[in-house]
Amino acid sequence: MNANDTARLRDLLANNRTLLAYIRTALAFAGLGFAVAKFGLSPKMNHVSGYLGTFTVVIGLLVTTIGFAQHRDVLREVEPSPSGLASSRVPHVAAAIGCALVCALLAVYLAASVN
């Protein structure tokens, strides 16, 4: 393995860690949004907390989308060598799609349950 392959591998691994950080942040936004929507600020402001919680979950969906787009752009920039250094992209795509799906379904559920 030459120095160029080592640098490319380091960049790919850093890119994967960054995507995981985006997904972790998006799931934190979704969890916070659910907590705000379901446990509310006060009974008088139930609808406001529902809207605020739904908005927070949508922010989580946007964070997932932005993180995956950034990950994809870096992967295109750091083209893996034909020597087989690149790992499969399927887990990264599946993780991002799974997180986006969870955020989207949670946003729809919260939006439907807002009084």
BADOTI-501795 format. One record per residue (C-alpha): x, y, z. Coordinates in Angstrom, 3 decimals. Example, Ala and Ser with C-alpha at 12.3 -4.5 7.8 and 13.67 -1.06 7.14 Angstrom:
# BADOTI-501795
<<12.300, -4.500, 7.800>>
<<13.670, -1.060, 7.140>>
# end
This chain:
# BADOTI-501795
<<0.000, 0.000, 0.000>>
<<1.556, 3.277, -1.069>>
<<1.209, 6.715, 0.539>>
<<-1.523, 7.761, -1.890>>
<<-3.658, 4.728, -0.965>>
<<-3.118, 5.418, 2.731>>
<<-4.240, 9.031, 2.349>>
<<-7.266, 7.956, 0.315>>
<<-8.241, 5.386, 2.940>>
<<-7.884, 7.986, 5.701>>
<<-10.132, 10.373, 3.750>>
<<-12.752, 7.671, 3.143>>
<<-12.819, 6.663, 6.804>>
<<-13.105, 10.291, 7.914>>
<<-15.961, 10.755, 5.455>>
<<-17.756, 7.714, 6.905>>
<<-17.354, 9.045, 10.452>>
<<-18.755, 12.391, 9.339>>
<<-21.825, 10.727, 7.837>>
<<-22.382, 8.833, 11.082>>
<<-22.149, 12.109, 13.009>>
<<-24.781, 13.640, 10.722>>
<<-27.057, 10.632, 11.276>>
<<-26.527, 10.729, 15.040>>
<<-27.378, 14.448, 15.079>>
<<-30.483, 13.884, 12.941>>
<<-31.719, 11.158, 15.284>>
<<-31.127, 13.468, 18.257>>
<<-33.244, 16.143, 16.555>>
<<-35.970, 13.575, 15.862>>
<<-35.960, 12.372, 19.472>>
<<-36.045, 15.906, 20.809>>
<<-38.869, 16.796, 18.435>>
<<-40.890, 13.780, 19.552>>
<<-40.355, 14.644, 23.209>>
<<-41.396, 18.258, 22.669>>
<<-44.486, 17.259, 20.690>>
<<-45.668, 14.532, 23.037>>
<<-44.788, 15.973, 26.428>>
<<-45.475, 19.596, 25.472>>
<<-44.747, 22.876, 27.063>>
<<-48.079, 23.129, 28.847>>
<<-51.616, 21.844, 28.289>>
<<-52.699, 25.292, 27.095>>
<<-50.005, 25.325, 24.392>>
<<-50.371, 21.724, 23.200>>
<<-50.746, 22.680, 19.537>>
<<-47.683, 24.970, 19.666>>
<<-45.520, 22.217, 21.110>>
<<-46.856, 19.827, 18.464>>
<<-45.858, 22.203, 15.673>>
<<-42.496, 22.885, 17.291>>
<<-41.830, 19.165, 17.699>>
<<-42.796, 18.447, 14.090>>
<<-40.536, 21.266, 12.914>>
<<-37.642, 19.830, 14.935>>
<<-38.156, 16.388, 13.374>>
<<-38.173, 17.976, 9.910>>
<<-34.859, 19.651, 10.804>>
<<-33.555, 16.146, 11.572>>
<<-34.695, 15.022, 8.127>>
<<-32.859, 17.953, 6.547>>
<<-29.700, 17.160, 8.518>>
<<-29.819, 13.591, 7.196>>
<<-30.274, 14.787, 3.630>>
<<-27.479, 17.341, 3.865>>
<<-25.148, 14.814, 5.486>>
<<-25.764, 12.207, 2.818>>
<<-25.310, 14.735, 0.003>>
<<-22.010, 15.868, 1.528>>
<<-20.899, 12.249, 1.952>>
<<-21.748, 11.443, -1.666>>
<<-19.885, 14.514, -2.930>>
<<-16.745, 13.607, -1.019>>
<<-16.937, 10.016, -2.284>>
<<-17.048, 11.309, -5.843>>
<<-14.099, 13.592, -5.149>>
<<-11.978, 10.905, -3.496>>
<<-12.397, 8.234, -6.144>>
<<-11.289, 4.955, -4.640>>
<<-8.444, 3.173, -6.316>>
<<-9.086, 0.006, -8.308>>
<<-6.997, -1.916, -5.774>>
<<-10.115, -2.615, -3.710>>
<<-9.575, -0.022, -1.002>>
<<-13.154, 1.176, -1.097>>
<<-15.675, -0.453, 1.151>>
<<-19.180, -1.147, 0.020>>
<<-21.389, 1.925, -0.137>>
<<-24.537, -0.050, 0.645>>
<<-24.340, 0.352, 4.468>>
<<-23.910, 4.114, 4.152>>
<<-26.849, 4.472, 1.805>>
<<-28.976, 2.158, 3.963>>
<<-28.150, 4.075, 7.143>>
<<-28.966, 7.436, 5.567>>
<<-32.183, 6.173, 3.975>>
<<-33.228, 4.476, 7.217>>
<<-32.649, 7.644, 9.216>>
<<-34.482, 9.755, 6.629>>
<<-37.380, 7.297, 6.637>>
<<-37.637, 7.341, 10.430>>
<<-37.585, 11.151, 10.476>>
<<-40.149, 11.414, 7.679>>
<<-42.536, 8.910, 9.269>>
<<-42.180, 10.564, 12.656>>
<<-42.863, 13.992, 11.123>>
<<-45.990, 12.667, 9.400>>
<<-47.182, 11.013, 12.612>>
<<-46.633, 14.164, 14.655>>
<<-48.242, 16.392, 12.024>>
<<-51.296, 14.125, 11.938>>
<<-51.613, 14.061, 15.728>>
<<-51.392, 17.842, 16.263>>
<<-54.755, 19.128, 17.471>>
# end
